[in-house]
Amino acid sequence: MLKLTELNFRQEVIDSDVPVMIEFYSRHCGKCAMMEEVVDSLEERLSRRVKFGRVDIDECKRLEAEYEIEIVPTYMVFKKGMAIACMIGVVNEETIKDRIEEML
């Protein structure tokens, strides 16, 4: 899982040749902690076709503002540098997987 920051976001997400699924989270968020295992499992299942990364909104205020993150966890799928899907809150693994696969 990539740790995405304001310094590497452009290179790892915007300029990526493959789709990227990002989890915007906070270390202080209980729902984020609940979802960590789900996101890690998705990465294992889909890592051949999709890159996975996490943005800690407590450390990346500019990204939080730019992508209008109001609730964590928030999941965004980027393709060719553009956010093409967004899911918010606790979401089951199959729902996220299906949404990602729709975007491929």
N, C-alpha and C positions, 0 to 999 in steps of 0.2 A: 504494500500500500504506500503510495507516494504521499509524503508530507508536502502539501502545496502551500506556498507562501507568496507574498506580494512580489518577491524577487524571481521566483521560478514559474509563476502562473502562466505567463505568456508562452514560454518555451514548452512547458509540459501540457498545456491545455489548448490555448489559442492556436499555436503552430503545430499541434499534433496531427499526424497522418491517420491516426485511428480515433474512434470515438472515445470520450472520456466520461466516466461516471464519477461525480464529485459528491462527497458528503460534507456539508457545512455543519459543524458541530461546535459544542463547547464542552470543556472538561468538567464543567459544573452541572451538566444536564443529565438527569437520570434516564430520560428517554433515549438520549444519544448512547449512553452506556449499554442500555438494553439492545440497541440496534447494532452495536459493534460486531457481534458474532454473525448477524445476518449479512452485513456488508462484507465481512471477511469470507464468508461462505460463497457469496456471489462472485467475489474476486477469484476464488479457486475455480468456480464453474465457468467463468466467462473470460478469464484473463488472456486467452489466445486471440480474442476479437475486440476486447475493450480494455482500456487502461483505467485503473481505479486510483482515486486520490482523496485526501481529506484536507479540509481547510478549517483550522481552528479560528473561529470568529473573534476570540479574545485577543489573538495575536495579529489578525489580518482585518483591521477595521475598514480599510479602503475597499477590500473585496466584499466585505459584508454590506457596505453601503452601495457599491456599484451594482451588485446583484440583488439588492433590496431584500436581504435576508432578515425576516422579522421573527421567524419561529425556527427553532432547531429541534430535531434535525431536519434539514432540507436537503434533498437530493436533486442534482441537476445533471442532465446528460448533454454533453457538448459534442457537436460534430462539425468539422470544418470551421472551428473557431466560434461557432454560434451555439447558444443555449437553445436546445430544441425540445426539452422535456423537463418538467419539474414535479416533484412529489414532496409533500410536507408531512412531518410527524412520523408516528409509528406505522410502518407499512410492512405487510408480510413479504417474505422472500420471493415467492412466486409472482406476486404483483409487480415488484421491482424488476425481476428478471424478464417478465413478459413485456413490460414497458421499454426496457433497454432493447430487447430483441426487435420490437416494432420499429425502432429507430435505426437499426443496422442496415 
